[in-house]
Amino acid sequence: MNKGIMAVVCSGALALSACAGTGGAKGTAQTGSNRPAETVTVTASSSSESPTSEDTPSEDTSSDTSAPSTELHFGDSFSYEDGLNVTVGKPKAFTTSEYAYPNGHVSAVKFTVTIVNKTGKRWDPSMFTASLQKGNAEAEQVSDTDKLGDDPTTKLLNGREATFSIGFEAKPTDDLVLEVAPDFEHESVTYTRAGS
């Protein structure tokens, strides 16, 4: 084969493998160097539900680190191989404010997301995406700075964390499946209620 053609084929294969995403596994919740001291002690008991062994984060002891298919429940953490750690809290009910998009004063559900960056480089939280299925239909994502705050935009330095809330038009009692992706380089992970 011509060396020029071979170089193009190899560079194409490398580009495709780079787009495949960063794998990871269910892991232990981590903290960033900037976490306020008072929140460290309340993270495990912040839910109104009493935690069970299924709901609390646990370290993955399996040797399979390709596990985006790992079953995650609300409250669990997912650790990517490059050092990024994502934790999604349990769904909590709230009523949207008057100026929320798409509609004000509707029943909604919010999730607290914590991302810890231990990748050794800055990470851009503005690429974070989330979608929610309730029952067999997609739920509308809510934009409500009064009740959810602003989306994070400041690049996260190595060792630090970002905590923010995301919301959807749904109820905590609905059959919920939440898919989140930190950015385009990390594979998405899916959260469900324990026992789903």
Phi and psi in degrees as a GROMACS rama.xvg file:
@    title "Ramachandran Plot"
@    xaxis  label "Phi"
@    yaxis  label "Psi"
@TYPE xy
-59.4619  136.198  ASN-2
-61.7506  -35.6537  LYS-3
-64.505  -43.9995  GLY-4
-65.1936  -41.3859  ILE-5
-60.8036  -41.4705  MET-6
-62.905  -41.1654  ALA-7
-64.9189  -43.1769  VAL-8
-61.9326  -45.2441  VAL-9
-64.7416  -43.9411  CYS-10
-65.8576  -35.1748  SER-11
-64.6654  -41.3094  GLY-12
-64.6903  -40.0029  ALA-13
-65.1012  -40.7739  LEU-14
-62.9456  -42.0428  ALA-15
-65.0106  -40.6289  LEU-16
-67.6267  -31.4496  SER-17
-69.4704  -30.2051  ALA-18
-80.4846  -10.6231  CYS-19
-66.376  -21.9027  ALA-20
101.639  164.839  GLY-21
-96.6784  123.446  THR-22
-80.1474  -178.974  GLY-23
-179.154  -164.109  GLY-24
-154.482  160.525  ALA-25
-57.4645  134.853  LYS-26
-143.813  -166.011  GLY-27
-92.4108  141.896  THR-28
-61.1953  138.997  ALA-29
-115.626  169.091  GLN-30
-127.416  149.999  THR-31
-92.6972  163.498  GLY-32
-66.1901  -16.5508  SER-33
-99.2366  6.88742  ASN-34
-68.2651  128.362  ARG-35
-61.2339  140.036  PRO-36
-58.4599  -36.8065  ALA-37
-68.5655  -21.1126  GLU-38
-85.1581  -17.5759  THR-39
-64.0921  -37.9213  VAL-40
-81.7775  -15.6729  THR-41
-104.818  -3.52895  VAL-42
-62.6328  -36.6742  THR-43
-73.7892  -26.7891  ALA-44
-113.999  18.4483  SER-45
-73.597  -15.2609  SER-46
-86.2219  148.593  SER-47
-73.8446  -18.7002  SER-48
-81.9923  145.453  GLU-49
-78.2653  131.202  SER-50
-69.3842  144.803  PRO-51
-117.565  174.758  THR-52
-62.7351  -24.4729  SER-53
-76.0293  -28.5378  GLU-54
-89.2575  -23.1126  ASP-55
-85.2098  145.253  THR-56
-62.1762  139.264  PRO-57
-135.746  150.891  SER-58
-77.9594  137.527  GLU-59
-80.3801  121.527  ASP-60
-102.583  1.8416  THR-61
-77.583  161.628  SER-62
-88.6772  -6.56486  SER-63
-82.661  109.253  ASP-64
-103  11.5481  THR-65
-97.853  31.2132  SER-66
-95.8659  52.6021  ALA-67
-61.4432  -17.667  PRO-68
-82.6295  -0.408545  SER-69
-54.5451  135.815  THR-70
-77.5261  118.028  GLU-71
-113.042  140.257  LEU-72
-111.53  155.535  HIS-73
-54.06  129.325  PHE-74
105.47  -17.6195  GLY-75
-78.8289  162.249  ASP-76
-114.477  152.245  SER-77
-127.695  125.614  PHE-78
-106.499  120.499  SER-79
-80.9166  155.025  TYR-80
-59.88  -26.7949  GLU-81
-85.6047  -1.19812  ASP-82
106.73  0.665145  GLY-83
-82.789  135.56  LEU-84
-126.142  128.753  ASN-85
-120.506  130.134  VAL-86
-124.809  130.975  THR-87
-117.122  122.92  VAL-88
-74.5045  175.769  GLY-89
-74.322  151.125  LYS-90
-66.5264  138.386  PRO-91
-129.844  137.305  LYS-92
-75.4916  145.979  ALA-93
-156.515  162.803  PHE-94
-107.103  128.992  THR-95
-65.7639  153.256  THR-96
-77.2798  173.102  SER-97
-58.3812  -36.1627  GLU-98
-102.734  18.8196  TYR-99
-68.6503  152.428  ALA-100
-111.265  135.984  TYR-101
-85.2485  -24.4006  PRO-102
-136.702  143.464  ASN-103
-87.5282  154.253  GLY-104
58.9354  46.8928  HIS-105
-120.793  158.33  VAL-106
-70.7522  134.374  SER-107
-144.998  172.499  ALA-108
-130.221  142.425  VAL-109
-126.723  152.487  LYS-110
-125.982  136.295  PHE-111
-90.2279  126.895  THR-112
-111.815  130.217  VAL-113
-121.908  127.259  THR-114
-121.492  125.996  ILE-115
-109.939  128.353  VAL-116
-101.309  107.364  ASN-117
-125.052  40.5801  LYS-118
-86.6543  -12.9536  THR-119
89.4818  0.615718  GLY-120
-147.017  172.063  LYS-121
-69.4483  149.637  ARG-122
-128.417  139.306  TRP-123
-97.5048  108.027  ASP-124
-74.6358  -11.7429  PRO-125
-69.8633  -11.5401  SER-126
-90.517  -2.66321  MET-127
-61.5045  134.882  PHE-128
-130.499  153.645  THR-129
-148.515  147.932  ALA-130
-142.912  152.027  SER-131
-131.573  133.2  LEU-132
-106.597  129.559  GLN-133
-117.284  121.323  LYS-134
63.8812  -122.253  GLY-135
-114.007  20.2978  ASN-136
-129.397  155.145  ALA-137
-74.9473  139.583  GLU-138
-93.6269  144.915  ALA-139
-75.8294  129.925  GLU-140
-76.2019  143.387  GLN-141
-104.05  137.146  VAL-142
-112.814  114.431  SER-143
-150.854  91.5313  ASP-144
-65.8743  -26.5  THR-145
-66.5203  -41.5311  ASP-146
-101.188  -25.9376  LYS-147
-110.291  -18.0987  LEU-148
82.0086  -174.344  GLY-149
-88.6836  153.258  ASP-150
-70.8715  145.678  ASP-151
-71.5599  139.669  PRO-152
-130.421  -19.3063  THR-153
-72.9607  129.201  THR-154
-59.5022  136.163  LYS-155
-90.1986  118.629  LEU-156
-69.7916  156.122  LEU-157
-57.2098  133.809  ASN-158
90.513  -10.3995  GLY-159
-101.003  169.792  ARG-160
-129.578  158.884  GLU-161
-128.24  134.307  ALA-162
-123.322  130.872  THR-163
-151.992  169.388  PHE-164
-116.341  146.16  SER-165
-124.882  148.254  ILE-166
-135.915  155.489  GLY-167
-144.125  154.576  PHE-168
-76.8142  97.0399  GLU-169
-167.155  178.167  ALA-170
-121.63  149.656  LYS-171
-58.7763  -24.3786  PRO-172
-83.381  -9.37369  THR-173
-66.7525  160.89  ASP-174
-76.5956  101.709  ASP-175
-109.467  135.711  LEU-176
-131.49  114.2  VAL-177
-108.259  127.354  LEU-178
-112.501  127.975  GLU-179
-127.422  148.663  VAL-180
-138.077  125.045  ALA-181
-61.6579  -35.2198  PRO-182
-171.686  -169.558  ASP-183
-79.0231  -14.1958  PHE-184
-90.2599  -17.1794  GLU-185
-108.176  136.51  HIS-186
-65.7995  149.037  GLU-187
-74.4715  154.541  SER-188
-127.583  153.986  VAL-189
-118.275  134.26  THR-190
-114.135  140.384  TYR-191
-136.35  173.076  THR-192
-76.0522  144.561  ARG-193
-57.0854  135.109  ALA-194
88.5593  -0.154927  GLY-195
